[in-house]
Amino acid sequence: MEATTKQRIDDLVATSPVFVFMKGNKLMPQCGFSNNVVQILHSLGVAFETFDVLSDGEIRQGIKEYSEWPTIPQVYVNGEFIGGSDILIEMYNSGELREKIEVALAS
Protein backbone atom coordinates (compact mmCIF):
# COMPACT_ATOMS: atom_id res chain seq x y z
CA MET A 1 0.00 0.00 0.00
CA GLU A 2 1.22 3.46 -0.80
CA ALA A 3 2.30 5.62 2.13
CA THR A 4 -0.22 8.32 1.16
CA THR A 5 -3.09 5.81 1.29
CA LYS A 6 -1.95 4.53 4.68
CA GLN A 7 -1.73 8.10 5.96
CA ARG A 8 -5.24 8.90 4.69
CA ILE A 9 -6.61 5.81 6.48
CA ASP A 10 -4.70 6.68 9.67
CA ASP A 11 -6.17 10.19 9.53
CA LEU A 12 -9.72 8.90 8.95
CA VAL A 13 -9.54 6.40 11.81
CA ALA A 14 -8.28 9.16 14.12
CA THR A 15 -11.30 11.42 13.44
CA SER A 16 -13.61 9.52 15.82
CA PRO A 17 -13.30 7.05 18.71
CA VAL A 18 -15.62 4.74 16.72
CA PHE A 19 -15.05 4.71 12.97
CA VAL A 20 -16.58 2.51 10.29
CA PHE A 21 -15.40 1.90 6.74
CA MET A 22 -18.54 0.77 4.95
CA LYS A 23 -20.53 0.74 1.74
CA GLY A 24 -22.69 3.84 1.94
CA ASN A 25 -22.91 5.93 5.09
CA LYS A 26 -24.68 5.77 8.43
CA LEU A 27 -27.73 7.52 6.99
CA MET A 28 -27.92 5.27 3.94
CA PRO A 29 -26.01 1.98 4.15
CA GLN A 30 -25.56 0.38 0.72
CA CYS A 31 -25.33 -3.27 1.79
CA GLY A 32 -26.85 -5.50 4.43
CA PHE A 33 -23.61 -6.05 6.30
CA SER A 34 -22.96 -2.32 6.57
CA ASN A 35 -26.56 -1.85 7.69
CA ASN A 36 -26.08 -4.47 10.45
CA VAL A 37 -23.10 -2.55 11.83
CA VAL A 38 -24.97 0.78 11.73
CA GLN A 39 -28.00 -0.73 13.50
CA ILE A 40 -25.81 -2.28 16.22
CA LEU A 41 -23.98 0.99 16.90
CA HIS A 42 -27.25 2.96 16.89
CA SER A 43 -28.79 0.48 19.35
CA LEU A 44 -25.84 1.10 21.71
CA GLY A 45 -26.34 4.85 21.40
CA VAL A 46 -22.78 5.27 20.19
CA ALA A 47 -21.61 8.29 18.21
CA PHE A 48 -19.57 7.15 15.24
CA GLU A 49 -18.24 8.37 11.91
CA THR A 50 -18.19 6.53 8.61
CA PHE A 51 -16.39 6.52 5.29
CA ASP A 52 -18.11 5.30 2.12
CA VAL A 53 -15.59 3.02 0.40
CA LEU A 54 -17.73 3.08 -2.75
CA SER A 55 -16.66 6.71 -3.20
CA ASP A 56 -12.92 5.97 -3.26
CA GLY A 57 -11.37 2.86 -4.81
CA GLU A 58 -7.97 3.60 -3.30
CA ILE A 59 -9.37 3.51 0.24
CA ARG A 60 -11.67 0.58 -0.61
CA GLN A 61 -8.67 -1.56 -1.53
CA GLY A 62 -6.24 0.02 0.93
CA ILE A 63 -8.37 -0.64 4.00
CA LYS A 64 -8.24 -4.38 3.29
CA GLU A 65 -4.45 -4.27 3.31
CA TYR A 66 -4.36 -1.89 6.29
CA SER A 67 -6.34 -4.25 8.52
CA GLU A 68 -5.32 -7.50 6.82
CA TRP A 69 -9.07 -8.22 6.66
CA PRO A 70 -10.66 -8.99 3.28
CA THR A 71 -14.18 -7.67 3.75
CA ILE A 72 -16.09 -4.46 4.38
CA PRO A 73 -17.50 -3.09 6.66
CA GLN A 74 -14.63 -2.62 9.07
CA VAL A 75 -15.04 -1.16 12.54
CA TYR A 76 -12.30 0.62 14.50
CA VAL A 77 -12.50 1.61 18.17
CA ASN A 78 -9.81 4.05 19.35
CA GLY A 79 -7.81 3.18 16.26
CA GLU A 80 -7.94 -0.58 16.88
CA PHE A 81 -9.52 -2.80 14.24
CA ILE A 82 -12.38 -4.70 15.87
CA GLY A 83 -13.85 -6.61 12.93
CA GLY A 84 -16.67 -6.70 10.46
CA SER A 85 -20.37 -7.41 10.61
CA ASP A 86 -20.22 -11.01 11.88
CA ILE A 87 -17.73 -10.21 14.62
CA LEU A 88 -19.73 -7.16 15.71
CA ILE A 89 -22.91 -9.25 15.92
CA GLU A 90 -21.12 -11.82 18.11
CA MET A 91 -19.59 -9.13 20.33
CA TYR A 92 -22.93 -7.32 20.61
CA ASN A 93 -24.80 -10.49 21.58
CA SER A 94 -22.21 -11.37 24.25
CA GLY A 95 -22.13 -7.84 25.68
CA GLU A 96 -18.43 -7.54 24.86
CA LEU A 97 -18.97 -4.76 22.30
CA ARG A 98 -20.79 -2.46 24.73
CA GLU A 99 -18.04 -2.98 27.31
CA LYS A 100 -15.23 -2.37 24.81
CA ILE A 101 -16.83 0.83 23.52
CA GLU A 102 -17.61 2.14 27.02
CA VAL A 103 -14.00 1.59 28.07
CA ALA A 104 -12.72 3.22 24.88
CA LEU A 105 -14.95 6.26 25.26
CA ALA A 106 -14.03 6.67 28.93
CA SER A 107 -10.29 6.79 28.20
C-alpha positions as CSV (number, residue, x, y, z in Angstrom):
1,M,0.0,0.0,0.0
2,E,1.2,3.5,-0.8
3,A,2.3,5.6,2.1
4,T,-0.2,8.3,1.2
5,T,-3.1,5.8,1.3
6,K,-2.0,4.5,4.7
7,Q,-1.7,8.1,6.0
8,R,-5.2,8.9,4.7
9,I,-6.6,5.8,6.5
10,D,-4.7,6.7,9.7
11,D,-6.2,10.2,9.5
12,L,-9.7,8.9,8.9
13,V,-9.5,6.4,11.8
14,A,-8.3,9.2,14.1
15,T,-11.3,11.4,13.4
16,S,-13.6,9.5,15.8
17,P,-13.3,7.1,18.7
18,V,-15.6,4.7,16.7
19,F,-15.0,4.7,13.0
20,V,-16.6,2.5,10.3
21,F,-15.4,1.9,6.7
22,M,-18.5,0.8,4.9
23,K,-20.5,0.7,1.7
24,G,-22.7,3.8,1.9
25,N,-22.9,5.9,5.1
26,K,-24.7,5.8,8.4
27,L,-27.7,7.5,7.0
28,M,-27.9,5.3,3.9
29,P,-26.0,2.0,4.1
30,Q,-25.6,0.4,0.7
31,C,-25.3,-3.3,1.8
32,G,-26.9,-5.5,4.4
33,F,-23.6,-6.1,6.3
34,S,-23.0,-2.3,6.6
35,N,-26.6,-1.8,7.7
36,N,-26.1,-4.5,10.5
37,V,-23.1,-2.5,11.8
38,V,-25.0,0.8,11.7
39,Q,-28.0,-0.7,13.5
40,I,-25.8,-2.3,16.2
41,L,-24.0,1.0,16.9
42,H,-27.2,3.0,16.9
43,S,-28.8,0.5,19.3
44,L,-25.8,1.1,21.7
45,G,-26.3,4.8,21.4
46,V,-22.8,5.3,20.2
47,A,-21.6,8.3,18.2
48,F,-19.6,7.2,15.2
49,E,-18.2,8.4,11.9
50,T,-18.2,6.5,8.6
51,F,-16.4,6.5,5.3
52,D,-18.1,5.3,2.1
53,V,-15.6,3.0,0.4
54,L,-17.7,3.1,-2.7
55,S,-16.7,6.7,-3.2
56,D,-12.9,6.0,-3.3
57,G,-11.4,2.9,-4.8
58,E,-8.0,3.6,-3.3
59,I,-9.4,3.5,0.2
60,R,-11.7,0.6,-0.6
61,Q,-8.7,-1.6,-1.5
62,G,-6.2,0.0,0.9
63,I,-8.4,-0.6,4.0
64,K,-8.2,-4.4,3.3
65,E,-4.4,-4.3,3.3
66,Y,-4.4,-1.9,6.3
67,S,-6.3,-4.3,8.5
68,E,-5.3,-7.5,6.8
69,W,-9.1,-8.2,6.7
70,P,-10.7,-9.0,3.3
71,T,-14.2,-7.7,3.8
72,I,-16.1,-4.5,4.4
73,P,-17.5,-3.1,6.7
74,Q,-14.6,-2.6,9.1
75,V,-15.0,-1.2,12.5
76,Y,-12.3,0.6,14.5
77,V,-12.5,1.6,18.2
78,N,-9.8,4.0,19.3
79,G,-7.8,3.2,16.3
80,E,-7.9,-0.6,16.9
81,F,-9.5,-2.8,14.2
82,I,-12.4,-4.7,15.9
83,G,-13.9,-6.6,12.9
84,G,-16.7,-6.7,10.5
85,S,-20.4,-7.4,10.6
86,D,-20.2,-11.0,11.9
87,I,-17.7,-10.2,14.6
88,L,-19.7,-7.2,15.7
89,I,-22.9,-9.2,15.9
90,E,-21.1,-11.8,18.1
91,M,-19.6,-9.1,20.3
92,Y,-22.9,-7.3,20.6
93,N,-24.8,-10.5,21.6
94,S,-22.2,-11.4,24.2
95,G,-22.1,-7.8,25.7
96,E,-18.4,-7.5,24.9
97,L,-19.0,-4.8,22.3
98,R,-20.8,-2.5,24.7
99,E,-18.0,-3.0,27.3
100,K,-15.2,-2.4,24.8
101,I,-16.8,0.8,23.5
102,E,-17.6,2.1,27.0
103,V,-14.0,1.6,28.1
104,A,-12.7,3.2,24.9
105,L,-14.9,6.3,25.3
106,A,-14.0,6.7,28.9
107,S,-10.3,6.8,28.2
